[in-house]
Amino acid sequence: MIRPPRLREGARIALVAPAGPLAEGAVERAEERVRSWGWVPVVGEHARARTGFLAGGDEARAADFNAALRDPSNDALWCLRGGYGTMRILDALDWGALAARPRPVIGFSDNTAIHLAIQRLGAVSFHGPHPATVDLNDFSRDSLLRAVADDAPAGVLPFPAGSPGRAETITPGTADGPLVGGNLSLVAATLGTPYAIRAEGALLFLEEVGESSYRLDRLLTQLRLAGVLDGVAGVVVGAFTEAPDEGNAAMPSSADVLRERLGDLGVPVAMGFPFGHVEDNWTLPMGVRARLDADAGTLELVQAAVGPAGPHPAA
């Protein structure tokens, strides 16, 4: 496992838009947020572009991402938002530049595709909130900073105030393994490609937004038929939000589908961890070893996600 150096005061953060377009003022909000955390924002040339449902054409989005990867003075890449479009540029990205100088790459939702590509390098990346988010609260900020700026293991991850303080047990037991996963739709969409998830022996974490019960069932069934779930050590279920069928007594809820499709795997499974399309959003480091205690409903990071900060390459 290749751990990037931790981020420190004055780190240069490349802000890139590999997926959907940004609303007016969103890039400026992200810049201000990065500055308020003691870092220096570096905005991609085409970050404000719009081509339909994309943040500019594929060539422009890939060019921004590659420019950020190839600039050794950038200490991290932070995806401005999700949406759709990241898969379209995966083959055009310079993964060798990231392998030559490992750095935190942060994002979630559609940017799950980037994390799955980085998994092939054996490097850690960070499933966490986007900087252009309107409300990035203290809980989410603290989780992100703990992941990328602290070179000690995070330990048992806290739950937000006012929550039950634990996840729901679906299948009891404990399991250890590296964290892999992300948005369920993207995990399914990359199957059959060079970027397909490698989940054998891992703790698979999943989240989703806006999917009806039958579509959720289909996505989980696809993972089952593809063998993705055959060798997992355990399953860590995050937030499944904005489901159109919620409240419809004639349809199973998202939770019902998850219990039914994941509850017979014979490995520990717990549901309701705070990550995904929710205000209180954990940052989960892909590739870092973790321990799921499905009986207690907790997740513990047993390895540090970042290494010590070394000399800056541009110094």
C-alpha positions as CSV (number, residue, x, y, z in Angstrom):
1,M,0.0,0.0,0.0
2,I,1.4,3.4,-1.1
3,R,0.4,6.2,1.3
4,P,0.7,9.8,0.2
5,P,2.4,12.3,2.5
6,R,0.1,14.1,4.9
7,L,-1.2,17.5,4.0
8,R,0.2,20.4,6.1
9,E,-0.3,24.1,6.4
10,G,0.3,25.8,3.0
11,A,-0.4,22.7,1.0
12,R,-1.4,23.4,-2.6
13,I,-4.7,21.8,-3.5
14,A,-5.6,21.4,-7.2
15,L,-9.4,21.8,-7.6
16,V,-10.6,19.9,-10.7
17,A,-14.0,19.1,-12.2
18,P,-13.8,15.7,-13.9
19,A,-17.6,15.1,-13.9
20,G,-20.6,17.4,-13.8
21,P,-20.7,21.2,-14.2
22,L,-20.5,23.6,-11.3
23,A,-23.2,26.1,-10.4
24,E,-22.4,29.8,-10.4
25,G,-20.3,30.7,-7.3
26,A,-19.4,27.1,-6.5
27,V,-15.7,27.3,-7.6
28,E,-15.3,30.5,-5.5
29,R,-16.9,28.7,-2.5
30,A,-14.5,25.9,-2.9
31,E,-11.5,28.2,-3.1
32,E,-12.6,30.1,0.1
33,R,-13.1,26.8,1.9
34,V,-9.6,25.6,1.0
35,R,-8.1,28.9,2.1
36,S,-10.0,28.8,5.4
37,W,-8.3,25.4,6.2
38,G,-4.9,26.9,5.7
39,W,-4.3,25.5,2.2
40,V,-3.7,27.2,-1.2
41,P,-6.3,26.5,-3.9
42,V,-5.1,25.9,-7.5
43,V,-8.2,26.0,-9.8
44,G,-8.1,24.0,-13.0
45,E,-8.3,26.1,-16.2
46,H,-11.6,24.6,-17.3
47,A,-13.2,24.1,-13.9
48,R,-16.0,26.6,-14.7
49,A,-16.8,25.1,-18.2
50,R,-20.1,23.6,-19.1
51,T,-21.0,21.3,-22.0
52,G,-24.5,19.9,-21.3
53,F,-24.2,17.6,-18.3
54,L,-20.4,17.8,-18.2
55,A,-17.9,20.3,-16.9
56,G,-16.6,20.9,-20.4
57,G,-15.6,18.4,-23.0
58,D,-13.7,15.2,-22.2
59,E,-10.4,16.7,-23.6
60,A,-10.6,19.7,-21.4
61,R,-11.6,17.8,-18.2
62,A,-8.8,15.3,-18.8
63,A,-6.3,18.1,-19.5
64,D,-7.1,19.8,-16.2
65,F,-6.7,16.5,-14.3
66,N,-3.5,15.7,-16.0
67,A,-2.1,19.2,-15.5
68,A,-2.8,18.8,-11.8
69,L,-1.1,15.3,-11.7
70,R,1.9,16.4,-13.6
71,D,2.6,19.6,-11.6
72,P,4.9,18.4,-8.7
73,S,4.0,21.5,-6.7
74,N,0.4,20.3,-6.2
75,D,0.1,18.4,-2.9
76,A,-3.4,17.0,-3.5
77,L,-6.2,16.8,-6.0
78,W,-9.7,17.6,-4.8
79,C,-12.7,16.9,-7.1
80,L,-15.0,19.9,-7.0
81,R,-18.2,17.8,-7.4
82,G,-19.7,14.6,-8.7
83,G,-22.6,14.3,-11.2
84,Y,-21.6,12.3,-14.2
85,G,-18.7,12.0,-16.6
86,T,-15.6,10.8,-14.8
87,M,-15.7,7.4,-16.5
88,R,-15.4,9.1,-19.9
89,I,-11.9,10.3,-19.2
90,L,-10.3,7.4,-17.2
91,D,-8.3,6.1,-20.1
92,A,-6.9,9.6,-20.8
93,L,-5.5,10.2,-17.3
94,D,-1.8,10.0,-16.5
95,W,-1.8,7.5,-13.7
96,G,1.9,7.2,-14.0
97,A,2.3,10.8,-12.8
98,L,0.4,9.9,-9.6
99,A,2.4,6.7,-9.1
100,A,5.6,8.8,-9.4
101,R,4.4,11.3,-6.9
102,P,1.6,9.9,-4.7
103,R,-0.8,12.6,-3.4
104,P,-4.2,12.5,-1.8
105,V,-7.0,12.4,-4.4
106,I,-10.3,13.3,-2.8
107,G,-13.9,13.0,-3.9
108,F,-16.9,10.6,-4.0
109,S,-20.1,9.8,-5.9
110,D,-19.2,9.8,-9.6
111,N,-15.6,10.2,-8.6
112,T,-15.7,6.6,-7.3
113,A,-14.4,5.8,-10.8
114,I,-11.2,7.6,-10.0
115,H,-10.7,5.7,-6.8
116,L,-11.2,2.4,-8.6
117,A,-8.5,3.4,-11.1
118,I,-6.1,4.4,-8.3
119,Q,-6.7,1.0,-6.7
120,R,-4.8,-0.6,-9.5
121,L,-1.7,1.4,-8.4
122,G,-1.8,0.1,-4.9
123,A,-2.2,3.6,-3.6
124,V,-4.5,5.2,-1.0
125,S,-7.2,7.6,-2.2
126,F,-9.9,9.3,-0.2
127,H,-13.7,8.9,-0.6
128,G,-14.8,12.1,1.0
129,P,-16.9,15.3,0.5
130,H,-16.5,17.8,-2.3
131,P,-15.2,21.3,-1.7
132,A,-17.9,23.0,-3.7
133,T,-20.6,21.5,-1.4
134,V,-22.8,24.3,0.0
135,D,-22.8,23.0,3.6
136,L,-19.7,21.1,4.5
137,N,-20.2,20.9,8.2
138,D,-17.7,20.5,11.1
139,F,-18.2,16.8,11.4
140,S,-17.3,16.2,7.7
141,R,-14.4,18.7,7.8
142,D,-12.9,17.0,10.9
143,S,-13.2,13.6,9.3
144,L,-11.5,14.7,6.2
145,L,-8.7,16.5,8.0
146,R,-8.1,13.5,10.3
147,A,-7.7,11.3,7.1
148,V,-5.4,13.5,5.1
149,A,-3.5,15.6,7.6
150,D,-2.8,13.2,10.5
151,D,-0.3,10.4,10.0
152,A,-1.6,8.4,13.0
153,P,-4.3,5.7,12.6
154,A,-7.7,7.3,13.1
155,G,-9.0,4.4,15.3
156,V,-12.8,3.9,15.8
157,L,-14.6,6.5,13.7
158,P,-17.1,8.7,15.6
159,F,-20.7,9.1,14.7
160,P,-22.4,12.5,14.5
161,A,-24.1,14.0,17.6
162,G,-27.8,13.2,17.8
163,S,-27.4,9.9,15.9
164,P,-27.8,6.4,17.4
165,G,-24.0,6.3,17.7
166,R,-23.7,3.0,15.9
167,A,-24.8,1.2,12.7
168,E,-27.5,-1.4,12.4
169,T,-26.3,-5.1,12.5
170,I,-27.4,-7.0,9.5
171,T,-25.1,-10.0,9.9
172,P,-23.1,-10.2,13.2
173,G,-19.4,-10.7,13.5
174,T,-16.1,-8.9,13.0
175,A,-13.9,-8.6,9.9
176,D,-10.6,-7.0,8.9
177,G,-9.5,-5.9,5.5
178,P,-8.6,-3.0,3.2
179,L,-11.4,-0.6,2.5
180,V,-12.7,-0.6,-1.1
181,G,-15.9,0.6,-2.7
182,G,-17.8,3.8,-3.1
183,N,-21.0,4.7,-5.0
184,L,-22.9,1.5,-5.9
185,S,-23.8,2.6,-9.4
186,L,-20.2,3.3,-10.3
187,V,-19.0,0.1,-8.7
188,A,-21.5,-1.7,-10.9
189,A,-20.8,0.4,-14.0
190,T,-17.1,-0.3,-14.0
191,L,-17.5,-4.1,-14.0
192,G,-16.1,-5.6,-17.1
193,T,-13.6,-2.8,-17.5
194,P,-9.9,-2.5,-16.5
195,Y,-11.1,-0.4,-13.6
196,A,-13.4,-3.0,-12.0
197,I,-13.3,-3.2,-8.3
198,R,-11.1,-5.8,-6.6
199,A,-12.9,-6.7,-3.4
200,E,-11.6,-10.2,-2.5
201,G,-10.6,-10.1,1.2
202,A,-11.7,-6.5,1.5
203,L,-14.2,-4.5,3.5
204,L,-16.6,-3.4,0.7
205,F,-18.2,0.0,1.5
206,L,-21.2,1.2,-0.5
207,E,-23.5,4.3,-0.7
208,E,-26.1,5.5,-3.2
209,V,-28.5,8.3,-3.9
210,G,-31.8,8.6,-5.8
211,E,-32.3,5.0,-6.7
212,S,-35.6,3.2,-6.5
213,S,-35.9,-0.1,-4.8
214,Y,-36.0,-2.3,-8.0
215,R,-32.9,-0.4,-9.4
216,L,-31.1,-0.9,-6.1
217,D,-32.0,-4.6,-6.1
218,R,-30.7,-4.8,-9.7
219,L,-27.4,-3.2,-8.9
220,L,-26.8,-5.5,-5.9
221,T,-27.8,-8.5,-8.0
222,Q,-25.3,-7.4,-10.6
223,L,-22.5,-7.4,-8.0
224,R,-23.6,-10.9,-6.9
225,L,-23.7,-12.3,-10.4
226,A,-20.3,-10.8,-11.2
227,G,-18.8,-12.5,-8.2
228,V,-17.8,-9.2,-6.5
229,L,-19.5,-10.3,-3.2
230,D,-18.1,-13.8,-3.2
231,G,-14.8,-13.1,-1.4
232,V,-15.5,-9.9,0.6
233,A,-14.5,-10.0,4.2
234,G,-17.4,-7.8,5.2
235,V,-19.8,-5.1,4.0
236,V,-20.0,-1.5,5.3
237,V,-23.2,0.1,4.2
238,G,-23.4,3.9,4.3
239,A,-26.3,6.3,3.4
240,F,-28.8,5.3,0.7
241,T,-30.7,8.6,0.3
242,E,-33.4,10.3,-1.7
243,A,-34.9,6.9,-2.8
244,P,-38.2,7.6,-4.7
245,D,-39.9,4.5,-3.1
246,E,-39.4,5.6,0.5
247,G,-42.8,5.8,2.2
248,N,-44.6,3.7,-0.4
249,A,-46.1,0.9,1.6
250,A,-46.4,-1.2,-1.6
251,M,-42.7,-1.2,-2.2
252,P,-39.7,-2.5,-0.1
253,S,-37.6,0.3,1.3
254,S,-33.9,0.7,0.5
255,A,-33.1,-0.8,3.9
256,D,-35.3,-3.8,3.2
257,V,-33.5,-4.4,-0.1
258,L,-30.1,-4.1,1.5
259,R,-30.9,-6.5,4.3
260,E,-32.3,-9.0,1.8
261,R,-29.5,-8.9,-0.8
262,L,-26.6,-8.6,1.6
263,G,-27.8,-10.5,4.6
264,D,-27.1,-14.0,3.3
265,L,-23.4,-13.5,2.3
266,G,-22.1,-15.2,5.4
267,V,-19.8,-12.3,6.4
268,P,-20.3,-9.4,8.8
269,V,-22.6,-6.7,7.4
270,A,-23.7,-3.4,9.1
271,M,-25.8,-0.6,7.7
272,G,-26.2,3.1,8.5
273,F,-22.7,4.4,8.7
274,P,-22.3,8.2,8.1
275,F,-20.9,8.5,4.6
276,G,-22.4,9.2,1.2
277,H,-24.8,11.9,0.1
278,V,-25.5,13.1,3.6
279,E,-24.5,16.2,5.6
280,D,-22.4,14.2,8.1
281,N,-20.0,12.5,5.7
282,W,-17.0,10.4,6.8
283,T,-13.9,10.4,4.7
284,L,-12.9,6.8,4.1
285,P,-9.3,6.1,2.8
286,M,-9.4,3.5,0.1
287,G,-6.8,0.8,0.5
288,V,-6.3,1.3,4.3
289,R,-6.9,-1.6,6.6
290,A,-10.0,-1.3,8.7
291,R,-11.9,-3.4,11.2
292,L,-15.7,-3.8,11.0
293,D,-17.4,-4.8,14.2
294,A,-20.9,-5.5,13.0
295,D,-22.0,-6.5,16.5
296,A,-21.1,-3.1,17.9
297,G,-21.9,-1.3,14.7
298,T,-18.5,0.4,14.5
299,L,-15.7,0.8,11.9
300,E,-12.1,1.3,13.0
301,L,-9.2,2.4,10.8
302,V,-6.2,0.4,12.1
303,Q,-3.7,1.9,9.7
304,A,-2.7,5.5,9.0
305,A,-3.9,6.8,5.6
306,V,-1.0,9.2,5.1
307,G,2.7,9.1,5.8
308,P,4.9,11.8,7.3
309,A,5.2,15.1,5.3
310,G,8.5,15.2,3.5
311,P,10.3,18.0,1.7
312,H,8.2,19.8,-0.8
313,P,9.2,18.6,-4.4
314,A,9.3,22.3,-5.5
315,A,11.5,23.4,-2.7
